[in-house]
Amino acid sequence: MTIPPPDSHHLLAAVGWLELGNPSEAHQEWERISPELRGNPEVLEVSWQIHAKALNWEKCVTIARQLIQIDTKTPGGWIHLSYALHELKRTREAHENLVGVLEQFPDEWLMRYNLACYSCQLGNSEEASRWLAGAALKGDAKQIKEIAKDDPDLAPLFNLPK
């Protein structure tokens, strides 16, 4: 569904404010979008980003569930849900959420990467290593390696005795 003006302008402005690091202004712009368009996946995605920047993880869980309800065949909602659950210290639930849908997304590297993070935080370094290797096979291995070495969730993997 195409978002018509002026709502499309408000959505773009919200994205702009997010890029400038101002979730408060982004939220104000988002609030100007017509209520009947707030269930649009693009609008919900921006809302999730706004609440994530504001560290409002409970709201992110709600929005991610809305995204999943709209489209179970797109990985974004599932990834967002698990990420928010992890931020709420519900890492086991985040892990189970992704494992439960992984078969639907055989080429999705980010799910595997996040599973590596969650496994590592749950104390399962061997499983985390396998997930990270799987992510590298599905995505850009060099980029994933760069991201992983600075990811605090994966720090236990890189601090293991050699």
Summary of the structure (lengths in Angstrom):
residues: 162
radius of gyration: 17.1
end to end distance: 52.7
largest distance: 57.7
contacts: 504
relative contact order: 0.08
helix: 75%
strand: 0%
